Amino acid sequence: MAQWIPDEVLMNTALIKDLADVAKDAALLQGVLMRIHEASNSSELVTYAPFTLFPTAVPKAVFQQALAVQIHYNTLVDKISQDPDFLKEALASTIAVDDFTARLFRIHQQILEEGRSQSVVLGLNRSDYMLDQREDGTSSLKQIEINTIAASFGGLSSRTPDVHRQILRLAGRMQESQCILDNNPAAGLAVAVAKAWDLYGSQGAVVMFLVEGEQRNILDQRYVEKELWKRNIPTIRRRFDDVYETGRLDQDKRLFVGGQEVAVVYFRDGYMPQNYASEQAWDARLLMERSLAVKCPDIGTHLAGTKKVQQVLTRPGVLEKFFPEQPEAVEQIRATFAGLYNLDMGPEGDKTVAMALAAPDRFVLKPQREGGGNNIYGSEICQVLEAVKGSTERMAYILMDKIHPTPVQNYLLRRDAPLKISNCLSELGVFGAYVRRGKDMVMNECVGHLLRTKSSEHSDGGVAAGVAVLDNPLLI
């Protein structure tokens, strides 16, 4: 990313304060909102979701590269989810030591043994990237991860462009204000959900958002719900407990929750071990997977998004297996890969351990977890690997080259936080949506983008984790 905001703007204290005041009100007016965590009645009290005062410059070529490769990533995730032999081989070492992934894999095996009930597959994912700055001054797009379950901020990112346009106009940057792209992932995600609902073929059935008990980020999800209601598609919000207590399958394996037939289960929960606080939650997940309802994601697609699969895909010849007649797709995907290394037992894993211990600042250690705040950096890598290097526990992790973006200066607007300039790093997410029925891909699209920015003092963590803030790309 490049610094584009002139110093006379960045250092003008009075102007910055005025812009920040207007920006906060603009965010409230546009509905860039989150619930207040500490509120006694959190269902009624909201504040603006954290965001940058100014948009961040992103090279146009890099942005277009990320959008162009997304349909290939959609295809890749779908093909992996349908390849049980690949998943079994790729995850063999992980499920031997990681109980959470093993539990998910056992559900996957059970579904394969029983036979899939539903031929319609719905995928909503988000592929995240950073711009890696090379020593020669050039930069390249590198994938951090792909989120195949509960990929968030498609709603709020649909509301932020007008906020930054207004701020740029107020700052006298009219030309830049016209370069903020329209962006509406919520609508694109809803189109795919609506298509899956329609293919299910029951007008009285609902789309069920499977959600956490307390959800600060509920309004992000509400924008997708709103788009569905505009199409006269009814939605309900239920938790694992609700499914366990009131869910049932009829003789045709149709899923009913609280007496309502469910056409689509849209998982916005269930991606972390703590989401399964009881055996009942696991029972509820299995019930939904066994049902005729379209699952987003189904269990195979969930497993396709694991860090271990991401690492295995970088091995020579693996992408070619999934795109035997599309060398251009292989080339586009592989161009986004960072270095990824396995920690399996044996010489290759031993080499990875030694490499990480010798230069920990070059790498990121990743467990098989989603939700932000899980990755391990710097000296902590040495602590973790020294503890597990001689045991199979190390197989629960993968090692990844650390990506080095160029910091830029901006102001991060958070409720009750001081207004100060920060050195910032940004991460570009691209939303993909696809629907397949049997062997026919009915829809495969890139449906929008998300830019998140954080202070360079933080190594890991997203918006929901309280570290990153929402942003917009300003293409240069």
C-alpha positions in Angstrom: 0.0 0.0 0.0 1.2 3.6 -0.7 1.0 6.8 1.3 -1.2 9.2 -0.6 -2.5 11.5 2.1 -0.5 14.8 2.1 1.3 15.9 5.3 -0.6 19.2 5.3 -3.8 17.2 5.8 -2.4 14.5 8.1 -0.8 17.0 10.5 -3.6 19.6 10.5 -4.9 18.9 14.0 -8.0 21.1 13.7 -9.0 19.7 10.3 -8.5 16.1 11.5 -10.7 16.7 14.5 -13.4 18.2 12.3 -13.2 15.3 9.8 -13.3 12.7 12.5 -16.5 14.2 14.0 -18.2 14.3 10.6 -16.9 10.8 9.8 -18.4 9.3 13.0 -21.8 10.9 12.3 -21.6 9.7 8.6 -20.9 6.2 9.8 -23.9 6.3 12.1 -26.1 7.7 9.3 -25.0 5.0 6.8 -25.5 2.2 9.3 -21.9 1.2 9.9 -22.9 -0.1 13.3 -22.0 -2.7 15.9 -23.6 -3.4 19.3 -21.9 -2.1 22.4 -20.3 -5.0 24.1 -20.4 -3.8 27.7 -24.0 -2.5 27.5 -26.5 -3.9 30.0 -29.1 -4.0 27.2 -26.8 -4.7 24.3 -29.7 -5.4 21.9 -30.6 -1.7 21.9 -27.4 0.2 22.2 -25.0 0.5 19.3 -22.0 2.6 18.2 -20.2 3.0 14.9 -18.1 0.1 13.8 -14.4 1.1 13.9 -13.0 2.4 10.7 -10.2 4.5 9.1 -10.6 8.3 8.7 -9.1 8.1 5.2 -9.3 5.3 2.6 -6.1 3.4 1.9 -4.3 3.5 -1.5 -4.2 0.1 -3.2 -2.5 -0.5 -6.6 -5.2 -1.0 -9.2 -3.4 -4.0 -10.8 -3.2 -5.8 -7.5 -6.8 -5.2 -6.7 -7.9 -6.4 -10.1 -5.7 -9.5 -9.7 -7.4 -10.4 -6.4 -10.9 -10.0 -8.0 -10.0 -12.0 -11.1 -8.6 -15.0 -9.2 -11.7 -15.3 -7.0 -13.8 -17.5 -9.3 -10.9 -19.9 -9.5 -10.7 -20.0 -5.7 -14.4 -20.7 -5.6 -14.0 -23.6 -8.0 -11.0 -24.9 -6.1 -12.8 -24.9 -2.7 -15.8 -26.7 -4.3 -13.6 -29.3 -5.9 -11.7 -30.0 -2.7 -15.0 -30.4 -0.8 -16.0 -33.1 -3.2 -12.8 -35.0 -3.0 -12.9 -37.2 0.1 -9.6 -39.0 -0.7 -7.8 -35.7 -0.9 -9.3 -34.4 2.3 -8.4 -37.6 4.1 -4.8 -37.6 2.9 -4.3 -33.8 3.5 -5.8 -33.8 7.0 -4.4 -37.2 8.2 -1.7 -35.7 10.4 -3.8 -32.9 11.6 -6.8 -35.0 12.8 -4.3 -37.2 14.7 -3.5 -34.4 17.1 -6.2 -31.7 16.7 -9.4 -32.8 18.3 -11.6 -30.0 16.9 -10.6 -30.8 13.3 -10.9 -34.5 14.0 -14.5 -34.1 15.3 -15.4 -32.2 12.1 -13.8 -34.9 10.0 -15.7 -37.7 11.7 -19.0 -35.9 10.8 -17.7 -35.7 7.2 -17.0 -39.4 7.2 -20.4 -40.2 8.6 -22.1 -38.1 5.9 -20.1 -39.9 3.2 -21.1 -43.3 4.6 -24.8 -42.4 4.7 -24.7 -40.5 1.4 -25.2 -36.8 0.8 -28.9 -35.8 1.1 -28.6 -32.7 -0.9 -27.1 -32.1 -4.4 -27.2 -28.3 -4.1 -24.1 -26.8 -2.7 -23.8 -23.1 -1.6 -20.4 -21.5 -1.0 -19.8 -18.1 0.5 -16.2 -17.5 1.1 -13.6 -14.7 1.5 -10.0 -14.9 0.4 -7.7 -12.5 2.3 -4.5 -11.0 1.0 -1.7 -8.7 2.0 0.8 -6.9 -0.3 4.3 -8.2 0.2 7.0 -5.6 -0.2 10.1 -7.1 -1.8 13.7 -5.8 -1.2 13.9 -4.5 -4.8 10.9 -2.2 -4.1 8.3 -4.2 -6.0 5.4 -5.9 -4.3 3.1 -8.8 -4.9 -0.3 -10.1 -3.7 0.0 -12.9 -1.2 -2.9 -14.9 0.3 -3.2 -15.0 4.1 -6.1 -17.5 4.2 -9.4 -18.4 2.7 -12.5 -18.3 5.0 -15.0 -20.9 3.9 -17.3 -20.5 7.0 -18.9 -17.4 8.5 -16.9 -15.0 6.3 -18.0 -11.7 7.8 -18.3 -7.9 7.0 -20.1 -8.3 3.7 -22.8 -6.2 5.2 -20.9 -3.3 6.8 -18.4 -3.1 4.0 -21.4 -2.4 1.8 -22.1 0.8 3.8 -18.6 2.3 4.1 -17.9 3.8 0.6 -20.2 6.8 1.1 -18.5 7.6 4.5 -15.1 7.9 2.9 -16.5 9.8 -0.1 -18.0 12.4 2.2 -14.7 12.8 4.2 -12.7 13.2 1.1 -15.0 15.9 -0.3 -14.9 17.7 3.0 -11.1 17.5 3.0 -11.1 19.1 -0.5 -10.0 15.9 -2.2 -12.8 15.8 -4.8 -10.9 13.7 -7.4 -10.0 11.0 -4.9 -13.6 11.0 -3.6 -14.7 9.9 -7.1 -12.3 6.9 -7.0 -14.0 5.2 -4.1 -15.6 2.1 -5.6 -19.2 1.1 -5.1 -19.2 -2.2 -3.1 -22.2 -4.3 -2.1 -21.1 -7.8 -1.0 -24.3 -8.2 1.0 -26.4 -8.1 -2.1 -24.1 -10.6 -3.9 -24.0 -13.0 -1.0 -27.8 -12.8 -0.8 -28.2 -13.6 -4.5 -26.4 -16.8 -4.0 -28.4 -17.7 -0.9 -31.6 -16.9 -2.8 -30.5 -19.1 -5.6 -29.9 -22.0 -3.3 -33.2 -21.4 -1.6 -35.0 -21.4 -4.9 -33.3 -24.7 -6.0 -34.4 -26.3 -2.7 -37.9 -25.8 -4.1 -40.2 -25.1 -1.1 -41.7 -21.7 -1.0 -42.7 -22.0 2.6 -39.2 -23.0 3.8 -36.8 -20.5 5.5 -33.2 -19.5 5.4 -31.8 -20.2 8.9 -28.9 -18.1 10.2 -27.0 -20.3 12.7 -25.7 -17.7 15.1 -24.0 -17.2 18.4 -25.9 -16.3 21.6 -24.5 -12.8 21.8 -23.4 -11.2 18.6 -21.9 -7.7 18.5 -21.7 -7.9 14.8 -25.3 -8.8 14.2 -26.0 -5.8 12.0 -23.5 -7.0 9.5 -25.6 -10.1 9.1 -28.8 -8.1 9.1 -27.9 -6.5 5.8 -27.8 -9.9 4.1 -31.1 -10.8 5.8 -32.6 -7.5 4.5 -31.6 -8.4 0.9 -33.3 -11.8 1.3 -36.5 -10.3 2.7 -36.5 -7.9 -0.3 -36.9 -11.1 -2.4 -39.7 -12.4 -0.1 -37.4 -15.1 1.3 -38.1 -15.6 5.0 -35.2 -15.8 7.4 -34.9 -16.9 11.0 -32.0 -16.8 13.5 -31.3 -19.8 15.7 -28.5 -21.1 17.9 -27.1 -24.6 18.3 -29.2 -25.1 21.4 -32.3 -24.2 19.4 -31.5 -26.8 16.8 -30.8 -29.5 19.4 -33.9 -28.8 21.3 -36.4 -28.2 18.5 -34.8 -29.6 15.4 -35.9 -32.8 13.7 -35.7 -34.6 10.4 -38.7 -36.1 8.7 -38.7 -39.3 6.7 -37.4 -37.4 3.6 -34.6 -35.8 5.8 -36.2 -32.4 5.6 -35.0 -30.3 8.5 -37.5 -28.6 10.8 -36.5 -26.3 13.5 -39.2 -25.0 15.8 -41.7 -26.4 13.4 -40.4 -24.4 10.4 -38.9 -26.2 7.4 -35.3 -25.0 6.7 -34.2 -24.7 3.1 -30.7 -23.2 3.8 -28.5 -23.3 6.9 -26.2 -20.3 6.8 -23.5 -20.9 9.4 -22.4 -17.7 11.2 -21.2 -19.8 14.1 -19.5 -23.2 14.5 -16.0 -22.3 13.3 -14.2 -22.4 16.7 -14.0 -25.1 19.4 -15.7 -22.9 21.9 -18.7 -22.7 19.7 -19.3 -26.4 20.6 -19.6 -26.0 24.4 -21.5 -29.2 24.8 -22.1 -32.5 23.1 -25.5 -31.2 22.2 -23.9 -28.6 19.9 -22.0 -31.4 18.1 -25.3 -33.4 17.8 -27.0 -30.4 16.3 -24.2 -29.9 13.7 -24.6 -33.6 12.7 -28.3 -33.2 12.5 -28.0 -30.3 10.1 -25.3 -32.0 8.0 -27.5 -35.1 7.6 -30.5 -33.1 6.5 -31.9 -32.1 3.1 -31.2 -28.4 3.8 -28.6 -26.7 1.8 -25.6 -26.1 4.1 -23.4 -23.0 3.8 -20.8 -24.4 4.2 -21.4 -28.1 4.2 -18.9 -30.1 6.2 -16.6 -30.8 3.3 -16.4 -27.1 2.4 -15.7 -26.3 6.0 -12.7 -28.7 6.0 -11.5 -27.3 2.7 -10.8 -24.0 4.4 -8.4 -25.4 7.0 -4.9 -24.1 7.3 -3.5 -27.6 6.6 -5.3 -27.8 3.3 -4.0 -24.4 2.4 -0.4 -25.7 3.0 -0.9 -28.9 1.1 -2.2 -27.0 -2.0 1.2 -25.3 -2.3 2.9 -28.7 -3.0 4.0 -29.3 -6.6 1.3 -30.8 -8.8 -1.6 -30.5 -6.4 -3.3 -27.6 -8.1 -2.9 -29.3 -11.4 -4.9 -32.2 -10.1 -7.9 -29.9 -9.6 -7.4 -27.9 -12.8 -6.1 -30.5 -15.3 -7.0 -28.5 -18.3 -6.8 -25.0 -17.0 -3.1 -24.0 -16.7 -4.1 -20.3 -16.5 -6.2 -21.0 -13.4 -3.2 -22.8 -11.8 -0.9 -19.9 -12.6 -3.3 -17.3 -11.2 -3.8 -19.2 -8.0 -0.2 -20.1 -7.5 0.9 -16.5 -8.0 -0.9 -15.6 -4.7 0.7 -18.3 -2.6 3.1 -17.4 0.2 5.6 -20.0 1.4 3.9 -22.6 3.5 5.6 -25.5 5.3 4.4 -28.6 7.0 5.3 -29.6 10.6 4.6 -33.3 10.2 6.9 -35.9 11.8 9.8 -36.8 9.6 12.7 -35.0 7.9 10.6 -32.4 6.1 8.9 -31.4 9.3 12.2 -31.4 11.2 13.6 -29.0 8.6 10.7 -26.7 9.0 11.1 -26.6 12.8 14.9 -25.8 12.5 14.1 -23.1 9.9 11.6 -21.5 12.2 13.7 -21.6 15.3 16.7 -20.1 13.5 14.7 -17.1 12.2 11.3 -16.8 13.9 10.7 -13.3 12.7 10.5 -14.5 9.1 7.5 -16.7 9.8 4.0 -17.0 11.3 3.0 -20.2 13.1 -0.7 -21.0 12.5 -3.0 -23.5 14.3 -6.1 -24.9 12.7 -8.4 -22.1 14.0 -10.6 -19.3 12.6 -11.9 -16.1 14.1 -8.7 -14.0 14.4 -6.1 -13.7 17.2 -4.9 -17.3 16.9 -1.6 -16.9 15.1 1.8 -17.0 16.7 4.7 -14.6 16.0 8.3 -13.9 16.9 9.8 -15.2 20.1 6.6 -16.9 20.9 7.1 -19.2 17.9 10.3 -20.5 19.6 8.5 -21.0 22.9 5.8 -23.1 21.2 8.0 -25.1 18.9 10.6 -25.8 21.6 7.8 -27.3 23.6 6.3 -29.5 20.8 9.2 -30.1 18.4 9.8 -33.6 19.5 6.2 -34.7 19.6 3.3 -35.2 17.3 1.6 -32.1 18.8 3.6 -30.0 16.3 1.4 -31.4 13.5 -1.5 -29.3 14.7 0.3 -26.3 13.2 1.6 -25.1 9.8 4.3 -22.5 9.2 4.0 -19.6 6.8 6.3 -17.0 5.5 5.6 -13.7 7.1 4.3 -11.1 4.7 5.8 -7.6 4.8 3.5 -4.9 3.7 4.6 -1.2 3.7 3.1 0.7 6.6 1.1 3.9 5.8 -0.2 6.6 8.2 -3.8 7.0 9.0 -6.2 7.6 11.8 -8.2 4.7 13.3 -11.6 5.8 14.6 -12.8 3.8 17.6 -15.4 4.6 20.2 -13.7 6.2 23.3 -10.3 5.9 21.8 -7.9 8.9 21.4 -7.6 10.5 18.0 -4.0 9.8 17.0 -2.0 9.0 13.9 -0.9 5.4 13.5 1.4 3.4 11.2 -1.0 1.0 9.6 -1.1 -2.2 7.7 -4.0 -3.3 5.5 -5.5 -6.7 4.4 -7.7 -7.0 1.3 -10.5 -9.6 1.4 -12.4 -10.7 -1.7 -15.9 -12.3 -1.4 -16.8 -15.2 -3.6 -20.2 -16.9 -4.0 -21.1 -20.0 -5.9 -24.0 -22.4 -6.2 -23.7 -25.9 -7.7 -26.5 -28.4 -8.3 -25.1 -31.9 -9.0 -22.3 -31.4 -11.6 -23.7 -28.1 -12.9 -22.2 -24.8 -11.6 -25.2 -22.5 -11.5 -23.4 -19.5 -10.2 -19.7 -18.6 -9.7 -18.9 -15.0 -9.0 -16.8 -12.5 -7.2 -19.3 -10.4 -5.3 -17.3 -7.7 -3.5 -14.4 -6.8 -1.4 -13.4 -5.8 2.1 -10.4 -3.8 3.2 -9.4 -4.0 6.9 -6.6 -1.9 8.4 -4.8 -2.2 11.8 -2.0 -0.5 13.6 1.4 -2.1 12.8 1.9 -2.7 16.5 -0.6 -5.5 16.3 0.5 -8.8 14.7 -2.9 -10.5 14.5 -6.6 -10.0 14.8 -9.6 -8.8 12.8 -12.4 -6.2 13.3 -14.5 -8.6 15.4 -11.4 -9.3 17.6 -11.1 -5.5 18.3 -7.8 -5.0 16.4 -8.5 -4.1 12.8 -10.9 -1.5 11.5 -13.0 -1.2 8.3 -11.5 0.7 5.4 -11.9 1.3 1.7 -9.4 0.9 -1.2 -8.5 4.0 -3.1 -7.2 2.6 -6.4 -3.9 4.1 -7.7 
